[in-house]
Amino acid sequence: MSGPPVKRSLTLKGHRTSVSLEDEFWLEFRRLAERQEKPLNQLAAEIDAAREIDTGLASAIRVYVLNSLKEQLSN
C-alpha cells in the first residue's frame, strides 16, 4: 500500500508550484522524464498545458503515469 501524498516542488512557466503525489507516482514520473530525455519541469509543463481546466495538476500527472505504464504493457 502506498503512503500518503508528499508535496513536491516544480517550476512551471517560471513560477514555483507544488503537487502532492505518492512516492510511487513521483518515482515513475521521474523515470518517464528520464526515458524521454526531458527535464522533469518540462514534462510537467507539457502535462499542465494538456490538462482540462477543472483537472488538478497532481491528478493529471497520475493519469499520465498510468497511461504511460499501460502503453508500455501493451507494446
LINWOVEN-V756045 format. One line per field, one symbol per residue. phi: phi as a letter, one per 30 degrees, with the letter a starting at -180 (. if undefined). Layout:
# LINWOVEN-V756045
phi = ???
This chain:
# LINWOVEN-V756045
phi = .ddddbdbcbcbhicdbbbcbdedddddedddddddhbdedddddddedcdddccddddddededdddddddddd
